[in-house]
Amino acid sequence: MKTPLLTLSLLAALAAAAASIPASVSAGPTEDVQTAMKSLKTKAAALGAPSVKGEDTIAGKTVPVLYFGQTKVNGDFSLVDSVQKEVGGTATLFVKSGSEFVRVSTNVKKDDGSRAVGTVLDPKGKAIAAIGKGEAYFGEADILGKPYTTGYEPIRDASQGIIGIYYVGYPKK
């Protein structure tokens, strides 16, 4: 009688241990992107509601200033870097500037190793087409000439206008 009980207890312990393994350990690229996007949006929301106020110069471009609550994110990398530290990959906050979306906070790197602030979202890409319709885009994208598995979601202000884009991505192997 004790053997079945011991076996059952052992199976229960193994199931509990398996359930506690972080999803990213066994997750594929799509799950990683979903997890990273949730992290970015949760951390941004904890700062407060998104808005744009005033203008700023980023990498020689004059762009609107993106805020979450009272936190100015233009040129502040703490949010995107905290997501990268937590889940890996890359993260960016874009602000809408005219018809373009400009990287104002990012850990995406240019070929010279510097942060790609001031660069714009590919105006011909699938991501901007989806955002233009008010939709998210999850899939492959070319980021500064390199293939990534990505996620893009609109950042909306209090009146539901699109003022920017949340981005997360992982380089394709």
C-alpha positions as CSV (number, residue, x, y, z in Angstrom):
1,M,0.0,0.0,0.0
2,K,2.8,2.4,0.8
3,T,4.4,2.1,-2.7
4,P,1.5,3.6,-4.6
5,L,1.2,6.4,-2.1
6,L,5.0,7.1,-2.4
7,T,4.7,7.0,-6.2
8,L,1.8,9.3,-6.1
9,S,3.6,11.7,-3.8
10,L,6.7,11.6,-6.0
11,L,4.6,12.4,-9.1
12,A,2.9,15.3,-7.4
13,A,6.3,16.7,-6.3
14,L,7.6,16.4,-9.9
15,A,4.5,18.1,-11.3
16,A,4.9,21.0,-8.8
17,A,8.5,21.4,-9.7
18,A,7.8,21.4,-13.4
19,A,5.1,24.0,-12.9
20,S,7.6,26.3,-11.2
21,I,10.0,26.3,-14.1
22,P,9.9,29.8,-15.7
23,A,8.1,29.8,-19.0
24,S,11.1,31.4,-20.8
25,V,13.2,28.3,-20.1
26,S,11.2,26.2,-22.5
27,A,9.4,28.9,-24.5
28,G,10.0,29.4,-28.1
29,P,10.4,32.8,-29.8
30,T,6.7,33.6,-30.0
31,E,6.2,32.9,-26.3
32,D,9.3,35.0,-25.5
33,V,7.9,38.0,-27.4
34,Q,4.5,37.7,-25.7
35,T,6.2,37.6,-22.3
36,A,8.5,40.5,-23.1
37,M,5.6,42.6,-24.4
38,K,3.6,41.9,-21.2
39,S,6.7,43.0,-19.1
40,L,7.2,46.2,-21.1
41,K,3.6,47.2,-20.9
42,T,3.2,46.3,-17.2
43,K,6.3,48.3,-16.3
44,A,5.2,51.3,-18.4
45,A,1.7,51.2,-16.9
46,A,3.1,51.2,-13.4
47,L,4.7,54.6,-14.1
48,G,1.3,56.1,-15.2
49,A,-0.8,56.9,-18.2
50,P,1.0,57.5,-21.5
51,S,1.0,61.1,-23.0
52,V,3.0,63.4,-25.1
53,K,4.0,66.9,-23.9
54,G,6.3,69.4,-25.6
55,E,9.3,68.6,-27.8
56,D,12.7,67.3,-27.4
57,T,15.8,66.7,-29.6
58,I,16.8,63.1,-29.9
59,A,19.9,62.3,-32.1
60,G,19.4,65.7,-33.9
61,K,15.6,65.2,-34.5
62,T,13.0,67.3,-32.9
63,V,10.3,64.9,-31.7
64,P,7.4,65.0,-29.2
65,V,8.3,64.0,-25.6
66,L,6.7,60.7,-24.5
67,Y,5.7,60.3,-20.9
68,F,4.3,57.6,-18.7
69,G,2.8,59.4,-15.8
70,Q,5.4,62.1,-14.8
71,T,8.3,60.0,-16.2
72,K,9.8,61.4,-19.4
73,V,11.1,58.4,-21.4
74,N,12.8,60.2,-24.2
75,G,16.5,59.4,-23.7
76,D,15.8,57.4,-20.5
77,F,16.7,53.8,-20.9
78,S,15.8,52.4,-17.5
79,L,12.5,51.0,-18.6
80,V,13.7,49.2,-21.7
81,D,16.8,48.0,-20.0
82,S,14.8,46.6,-17.1
83,V,12.8,44.5,-19.6
84,Q,15.9,43.3,-21.3
85,K,17.4,42.4,-17.9
86,E,14.3,40.4,-17.0
87,V,13.5,38.6,-20.2
88,G,16.4,39.2,-22.7
89,G,16.0,40.4,-26.2
90,T,15.5,44.1,-27.1
91,A,12.9,46.7,-26.2
92,T,12.0,50.1,-27.6
93,L,9.5,52.9,-27.0
94,F,8.7,54.9,-30.2
95,V,7.0,58.3,-30.3
96,K,4.8,59.3,-33.2
97,S,6.3,62.3,-34.9
98,G,4.3,63.4,-37.9
99,S,3.9,60.3,-40.1
100,E,7.0,58.6,-38.5
101,F,7.6,56.6,-35.4
102,V,11.0,57.5,-33.8
103,R,12.9,55.5,-31.3
104,V,13.2,57.6,-28.2
105,S,14.1,54.9,-25.7
106,T,15.8,51.7,-26.9
107,N,18.4,49.1,-26.3
108,V,18.5,48.1,-30.0
109,K,22.0,48.8,-31.1
110,K,23.4,50.2,-34.3
111,D,26.4,48.6,-36.0
112,D,28.7,51.0,-34.1
113,G,27.3,49.7,-30.8
114,S,25.5,52.9,-29.9
115,R,21.8,52.9,-29.1
116,A,19.6,53.4,-32.1
117,V,17.7,56.4,-30.7
118,G,16.5,58.8,-33.3
119,T,16.1,56.0,-35.9
120,V,12.6,55.4,-37.4
121,L,10.4,52.4,-37.7
122,D,10.6,51.0,-41.3
123,P,7.8,53.0,-43.1
124,K,7.3,50.1,-45.5
125,G,7.2,47.3,-42.9
126,K,4.4,45.0,-41.8
127,A,4.5,46.5,-38.2
128,I,3.7,50.1,-39.3
129,A,0.9,48.8,-41.5
130,A,-0.7,47.0,-38.6
131,I,-0.2,50.0,-36.2
132,G,-1.7,52.3,-38.8
133,K,-4.9,50.2,-38.5
134,G,-4.7,50.4,-34.7
135,E,-3.6,46.7,-34.5
136,A,-0.7,44.9,-32.9
137,Y,1.9,43.1,-35.1
138,F,3.7,40.0,-34.0
139,G,6.1,38.3,-36.4
140,E,9.3,38.7,-38.3
141,A,10.7,42.1,-38.9
142,D,14.0,43.6,-40.2
143,I,15.5,45.8,-37.5
144,L,18.3,48.0,-38.9
145,G,19.2,45.3,-41.4
146,K,19.0,42.3,-39.1
147,P,16.1,39.7,-38.8
148,Y,14.2,39.6,-35.5
149,T,11.1,37.9,-34.1
150,T,9.1,40.9,-32.9
151,G,6.1,42.3,-31.3
152,Y,4.7,45.9,-31.8
153,E,1.7,47.3,-30.1
154,P,0.2,50.9,-30.2
155,I,0.7,53.2,-27.3
156,R,-2.5,55.1,-26.8
157,D,-3.2,58.3,-24.9
158,A,-6.3,59.0,-22.8
159,S,-8.4,59.8,-25.9
160,Q,-7.3,56.5,-27.5
161,G,-5.1,58.2,-30.1
162,I,-1.9,56.4,-31.1
163,I,1.0,58.4,-29.7
164,G,3.7,55.8,-30.0
165,I,4.6,52.1,-30.2
166,Y,5.8,49.5,-27.7
167,Y,8.3,47.1,-29.3
168,V,10.1,44.0,-28.1
169,G,12.2,41.6,-30.2
170,Y,14.7,38.8,-30.3
171,P,17.4,38.4,-32.9
172,K,16.7,35.4,-35.2
173,K,19.3,32.7,-35.0
